[in-house]
Amino acid sequence: MIKNIIIFLVPWFIFCEQFSIISDGVNRNFNAFFPSDTSNQIPMIILMHGLGGSAQDMEGLNDYFLDKSVVTLFPQAYFYENVPIFGSTTIWNAAGTSEFLNDVSFIENAIEYMVANYPFIDSDRIYAAGMSNGGFMAYRLACDSANKIAAFASVTGHMWLIDDEDCIDQNRKIPIMQIHGTLDEVVPYYEGGNSVWGDWNQIDMLFDGETIFIDNAITFWTEHNSLHEEIIDTLMYSTNNLSSIKYTYLNNEIGTQFVHIKVNGGYHDWFENDNGNWGFESHEEIYNFFHQYDLNGYLETDQNGRQEN
């Protein structure tokens, strides 16, 4: 891999680097931001943008994660021309189609480079989250890269299952969070729903495999992870039938969880305070979820949320 770097100095001694690496023979790009204090081993979170977007789209989350002493990595999806239905756009290869670049390799190459060159990054505490198409990609990484990434989160994106053998042999229990609005007009919450792209079945026909909507995703991961218990928490409820309900599927003997936040009345959003009072912020829920895990499983924490040795 070959790397070019541009360093930007920004306030509060936070700095950004722009990287260009060769992955599978193609030049690929990502940005990374580092907190000022890197004297101890710290985690890294990979944040993936949506269809047609860019790495910069997610960088508004920097303040939150850097304040938590987390390295943030923002990869750039590849730009393709004349994709059926979608047109010419950036898109993550969450369906693993051979017609697109191998984005699993790209993300893994980025992880390998960062860990090798920044020894303060804790290789056991690397996490991946994405919005929309980036959320689909987070699920793809859960299926293919669970040996490198400790936990995963999808906001407004579903799981894509390539075939019956996909995702079933990861040699570990996989923590996953999915946040989704029931009125999502881009990636429909319910199977059979329409989107701005038309009938969602048309999108399924573009690639091998199929979209796994939330009910089936819950079944898949609760069975895969042997999660036999359910906890339901109401994060927000209003008199106009809007609500945010958090479903936690767990097994106290192993610690791994599948968490779904169902936003009744929510659209295609990264839910936070500036787009409505939903009783939670997506990035805060994701951080608190990720903070419980490393590659070895569930981490015990003290009353202040610090990881105990």
C-alpha positions as CSV (number, residue, x, y, z in Angstrom):
1,M,0.0,0.0,0.0
2,I,1.1,3.6,-0.8
3,K,0.1,6.5,1.4
4,N,0.0,10.2,0.8
5,I,-0.7,12.5,3.7
6,I,-1.9,16.1,4.1
7,I,-2.0,17.3,7.7
8,F,-4.5,20.0,8.7
9,L,-4.1,21.8,12.0
10,V,-7.4,22.7,13.6
11,P,-8.4,24.2,16.9
12,W,-7.9,22.4,20.2
13,F,-4.8,20.6,19.0
14,I,-6.9,18.1,17.0
15,F,-5.4,17.2,13.7
16,C,-6.7,15.5,10.5
17,E,-4.8,13.4,8.1
18,Q,-5.9,12.6,4.5
19,F,-4.8,9.2,3.4
20,S,-4.5,7.6,-0.1
21,I,-3.8,3.9,-0.2
22,I,-3.7,1.2,-2.9
23,S,-6.3,-1.5,-2.1
24,D,-6.8,-4.3,-4.7
25,G,-4.8,-2.3,-7.2
26,V,-7.0,0.8,-6.9
27,N,-6.3,4.2,-5.2
28,R,-8.7,4.6,-2.3
29,N,-9.0,7.4,0.2
30,F,-10.0,8.0,3.8
31,N,-9.6,10.8,6.4
32,A,-8.7,10.3,10.0
33,F,-8.9,12.6,13.1
34,F,-6.9,12.1,16.2
35,P,-7.6,13.4,19.7
36,S,-4.8,15.5,21.4
37,D,-4.0,12.9,24.0
38,T,-2.6,9.7,22.5
39,S,-0.5,8.7,25.5
40,N,-2.6,5.6,26.2
41,Q,-4.1,2.9,24.0
42,I,-7.3,4.3,22.5
43,P,-10.1,2.9,20.3
44,M,-10.9,3.8,16.7
45,I,-14.3,4.1,15.1
46,I,-14.9,3.8,11.3
47,L,-17.8,6.0,10.2
48,M,-19.2,5.3,6.7
49,H,-21.3,7.7,4.7
50,G,-24.4,7.0,2.6
51,L,-25.1,6.4,-1.0
52,G,-23.9,9.4,-3.1
53,G,-22.1,10.9,-0.2
54,S,-18.5,11.6,0.8
55,A,-16.2,11.0,3.7
56,Q,-16.8,14.6,4.8
57,D,-20.5,14.0,5.3
58,M,-19.9,12.2,8.6
59,E,-17.2,14.5,10.0
60,G,-19.8,16.5,12.0
61,L,-19.6,13.7,14.5
62,N,-16.0,14.4,15.2
63,D,-16.5,16.7,18.3
64,Y,-18.4,14.0,20.1
65,F,-16.0,11.1,19.5
66,L,-12.8,13.0,19.8
67,D,-14.1,14.3,23.2
68,K,-14.3,10.6,24.1
69,S,-10.6,10.1,23.1
70,V,-11.6,8.0,20.0
71,V,-9.8,8.1,16.7
72,T,-12.3,8.7,13.9
73,L,-11.8,7.2,10.5
74,F,-13.9,8.4,7.5
75,P,-13.5,6.2,4.4
76,Q,-14.6,7.3,1.0
77,A,-16.8,5.0,-1.1
78,Y,-15.9,4.5,-4.8
79,F,-17.6,6.5,-7.6
80,Y,-19.3,4.3,-10.2
81,E,-20.9,5.5,-13.5
82,N,-24.3,4.4,-14.7
83,V,-25.3,2.1,-12.0
84,P,-28.9,0.8,-12.7
85,I,-31.5,2.7,-10.7
86,F,-28.9,4.8,-8.8
87,G,-27.1,6.4,-11.8
88,S,-23.5,7.7,-11.4
89,T,-22.7,7.8,-7.7
90,T,-20.6,6.7,-4.8
91,I,-21.7,3.4,-3.4
92,W,-20.4,0.8,-0.8
93,N,-20.3,-2.7,-2.1
94,A,-22.4,-4.1,0.8
95,A,-23.7,-6.9,-1.5
96,G,-20.3,-8.2,-2.2
97,T,-20.9,-8.1,-6.0
98,S,-17.9,-8.9,-8.2
99,E,-18.9,-5.9,-10.5
100,F,-17.8,-3.5,-7.8
101,L,-14.6,-3.1,-5.8
102,N,-14.0,-5.1,-2.7
103,D,-14.8,-2.7,0.0
104,V,-14.2,-5.2,2.8
105,S,-10.6,-5.4,1.6
106,F,-10.4,-1.6,1.5
107,I,-11.7,-1.2,5.1
108,E,-9.4,-4.0,6.3
109,N,-6.4,-2.4,4.5
110,A,-7.2,0.9,6.2
111,I,-7.4,-0.7,9.6
112,E,-4.1,-2.6,9.0
113,Y,-2.4,0.6,8.0
114,M,-3.6,2.6,10.9
115,V,-2.7,0.0,13.5
116,A,0.7,-0.5,12.0
117,N,1.5,3.2,11.9
118,Y,-0.2,4.5,15.0
119,P,0.7,2.3,17.9
120,F,-1.7,4.1,20.3
121,I,-4.7,2.6,18.4
122,D,-6.0,-0.4,20.3
123,S,-6.4,-3.1,17.7
124,D,-8.9,-4.9,20.0
125,R,-11.2,-1.9,20.1
126,I,-12.0,-1.0,16.5
127,Y,-15.6,-0.4,15.6
128,A,-17.6,0.3,12.5
129,A,-20.8,2.3,12.0
130,G,-22.6,3.8,9.0
131,M,-25.6,5.5,7.8
132,S,-27.9,4.2,5.0
133,N,-25.7,2.5,2.4
134,G,-22.9,2.9,5.0
135,G,-25.1,1.1,7.5
136,F,-25.5,-1.8,4.9
137,M,-21.7,-1.8,4.7
138,A,-21.4,-2.0,8.5
139,Y,-23.5,-5.2,8.3
140,R,-21.2,-6.5,5.5
141,L,-18.2,-6.0,7.8
142,A,-20.0,-7.8,10.6
143,C,-20.3,-10.7,8.2
144,D,-16.7,-10.6,6.9
145,S,-14.5,-8.7,9.2
146,A,-15.5,-9.7,12.8
147,N,-11.9,-10.8,13.4
148,K,-10.7,-7.2,13.1
149,I,-13.7,-5.1,14.2
150,A,-15.2,-5.6,17.7
151,A,-18.8,-4.2,17.2
152,F,-21.0,-2.8,14.5
153,A,-23.9,-0.3,14.1
154,S,-26.2,0.6,11.3
155,V,-28.3,3.7,11.2
156,T,-31.1,3.6,8.5
157,G,-29.4,0.7,6.8
158,H,-30.4,-3.0,6.6
159,M,-28.4,-6.2,6.4
160,W,-27.7,-7.8,3.1
161,L,-27.5,-11.6,3.0
162,I,-25.6,-12.9,-0.1
163,D,-26.6,-16.6,0.4
164,D,-27.5,-19.2,3.0
165,E,-23.8,-19.5,4.1
166,D,-23.2,-15.8,4.5
167,C,-22.5,-14.4,8.0
168,I,-22.7,-17.7,9.8
169,D,-19.1,-18.6,10.5
170,Q,-17.4,-15.7,12.4
171,N,-15.9,-17.8,15.3
172,R,-17.3,-15.3,17.8
173,K,-20.5,-13.7,19.1
174,I,-21.0,-10.4,17.3
175,P,-22.5,-7.3,19.0
176,I,-24.7,-5.2,16.6
177,M,-26.9,-2.2,17.0
178,Q,-29.5,-1.1,14.4
179,I,-31.3,2.3,14.5
180,H,-34.1,2.8,12.0
181,G,-37.2,5.1,11.5
182,T,-40.5,3.5,10.6
183,L,-41.2,6.2,8.0
184,D,-37.9,5.9,6.3
185,E,-38.5,7.1,2.8
186,V,-35.2,5.9,1.4
187,V,-34.5,2.6,3.0
188,P,-38.0,1.3,4.1
189,Y,-38.3,-0.1,7.6
190,Y,-40.8,-2.7,6.6
191,E,-40.4,-5.5,4.0
192,G,-42.3,-4.7,0.9
193,G,-42.1,-1.0,1.4
194,N,-41.3,1.6,-1.3
195,S,-38.5,4.1,-1.3
196,V,-37.5,7.1,-3.4
197,W,-36.0,4.6,-5.7
198,G,-39.3,2.8,-6.2
199,D,-40.1,-0.8,-5.3
200,W,-37.3,-2.1,-3.1
201,N,-37.5,-5.5,-4.8
202,Q,-36.0,-3.8,-7.8
203,I,-32.9,-3.0,-5.8
204,D,-32.7,-6.6,-4.6
205,M,-32.7,-7.8,-8.2
206,L,-29.6,-5.7,-9.0
207,F,-27.3,-7.9,-6.9
208,D,-27.1,-11.5,-5.8
209,G,-28.8,-12.1,-2.4
210,E,-31.4,-10.1,-0.6
211,T,-32.1,-7.3,1.9
212,I,-32.8,-8.7,5.4
213,F,-35.3,-6.3,7.0
214,I,-35.3,-5.7,10.8
215,D,-37.6,-8.5,11.9
216,N,-35.6,-11.1,10.1
217,A,-32.3,-9.5,11.2
218,I,-33.4,-9.8,14.8
219,T,-34.2,-13.5,14.3
220,F,-30.9,-14.1,12.4
221,W,-28.7,-12.5,15.1
222,T,-30.5,-13.7,18.2
223,E,-30.3,-17.2,16.9
224,H,-26.6,-16.8,15.8
225,N,-25.6,-15.3,19.1
226,S,-27.9,-17.4,21.3
227,L,-29.7,-14.3,22.7
228,H,-32.7,-15.6,24.6
229,E,-33.7,-12.6,26.7
230,E,-35.4,-9.3,25.7
231,I,-35.4,-5.9,27.4
232,I,-37.7,-3.1,26.2
233,D,-37.0,0.5,27.1
234,T,-39.0,3.6,26.0
235,L,-36.5,6.4,25.2
236,M,-39.2,8.8,24.1
237,Y,-43.0,8.8,23.8
238,S,-45.2,11.7,22.8
239,T,-49.0,12.3,22.5
240,N,-48.9,12.3,18.7
241,N,-47.8,8.6,18.5
242,L,-44.1,9.4,18.0
243,S,-41.8,7.2,20.0
244,S,-38.3,5.7,20.3
245,I,-38.3,2.1,21.6
246,K,-35.1,0.3,22.4
247,Y,-35.1,-3.5,22.2
248,T,-32.1,-5.2,23.7
249,Y,-31.6,-8.9,23.0
250,L,-29.1,-10.5,25.2
251,N,-27.7,-13.5,27.0
252,N,-26.2,-12.6,30.4
253,E,-23.8,-15.6,30.2
254,I,-22.0,-14.2,27.2
255,G,-22.6,-10.5,27.3
256,T,-23.1,-10.0,23.5
257,Q,-26.2,-8.1,22.5
258,F,-28.2,-7.2,19.5
259,V,-29.9,-3.8,20.1
260,H,-32.6,-2.3,17.9
261,I,-33.9,1.3,18.4
262,K,-37.2,1.6,16.6
263,V,-38.0,5.2,15.9
264,N,-41.8,5.3,15.3
265,G,-42.5,8.2,13.0
266,G,-38.8,8.7,12.2
267,Y,-37.5,9.3,8.7
268,H,-34.2,8.7,7.0
269,D,-32.1,10.4,9.6
270,W,-29.1,10.1,11.8
271,F,-31.2,10.9,14.9
272,E,-29.9,13.7,17.1
273,N,-31.2,16.7,18.9
274,D,-31.0,19.1,15.9
275,N,-33.5,17.0,13.8
276,G,-36.1,16.4,16.5
277,N,-36.5,15.4,20.1
278,W,-36.3,11.6,19.8
279,G,-35.1,10.9,23.3
280,F,-31.7,9.8,22.2
281,E,-28.8,10.7,19.9
282,S,-27.6,8.0,17.5
283,H,-23.8,8.6,18.1
284,E,-24.3,8.6,21.9
285,E,-26.1,5.3,21.8
286,I,-23.6,3.8,19.4
287,Y,-20.6,4.9,21.6
288,N,-22.2,3.6,24.8
289,F,-22.9,0.3,23.0
290,F,-19.4,0.0,21.4
291,H,-17.7,0.9,24.7
292,Q,-18.9,-2.3,26.2
293,Y,-16.9,-4.6,23.8
294,D,-13.5,-5.5,22.5
295,L,-12.5,-8.3,20.2
296,N,-12.4,-10.7,23.1
297,G,-16.0,-10.0,24.1
298,Y,-17.8,-8.0,26.8
299,L,-15.8,-5.6,28.9
300,E,-16.7,-5.0,32.5
301,T,-17.0,-1.2,33.4
302,D,-17.0,0.7,36.6
303,Q,-19.8,3.0,37.7
304,N,-18.3,5.9,35.7
305,G,-18.1,3.9,32.5
306,R,-14.4,3.3,32.7
307,Q,-13.2,-0.1,31.6
308,E,-11.9,-2.2,34.4
309,N,-8.7,-4.3,34.0
